[in-house]
């Protein structure tokens, strides 16, 4: 049976970055982290606007 130790989000991030440095080196760890960003906007609101007039039937083949 595996036991799980609770860690704060801060501690998890710290341990994760240490693991990246160990495997990838400092430059590799920074390059890896730079691939991720928090983004911007509100996906749900934007999706509703984009798909406001979309109908499922439009995907079906018309014979």
N, C-alpha and C positions, 0 to 999 in steps of 0.2 A: 504494500500500500504506500502511495506517495503522500507525503504531507506537504502542505503549502504554508509558507511563511508570509504573513502580511507585511507588505512594505508600503510606505507612503509613495505617492506618485513621484515625488522628488527623488526618493531613494532608488526607485525603479529606473528613472531616467539616468541617474548617476551610474548605476551598475551597468545599464545598457550601453552608455557611452564608453565606459571603461572596456567593455567587451569589444566594442568596435575598434577602439584604439589598439587593443591587444592583437586583433586579427588583421586589421587593415593599416595600422600605423596612423599617426596623427593626420596626415594629409588625406588618406583614404577615408578616415572617419568623418572629416569635415566635408569631403566630396559627397559621401553617402548622405549625410544630414542635409546638405544643400538641395537634394532632390525633393525634399518634402517641404511644403509650405502650408500655412493655414488657409490660404485662399481668401476670397472676399465675396460679398454678395449673399443673397439668400436663395439657395437652389430651389426650394419649394415654391417660392413666389415666382421666380423666373420660369420654372417649368410650367406652372399654371398659365402664365402669359403665352409662352411658346406653343403650348398644346391646347389653347383655349378652343380653337376651331377644329381640332383633330378628331376624326372619327375612325374607329376601328375598321369599319367597312372599307375605308380607303386603302387598306393594306391587302385586301382580298383581290385576287385576280378577277378582272372583268372579262367575260367571254364574248 
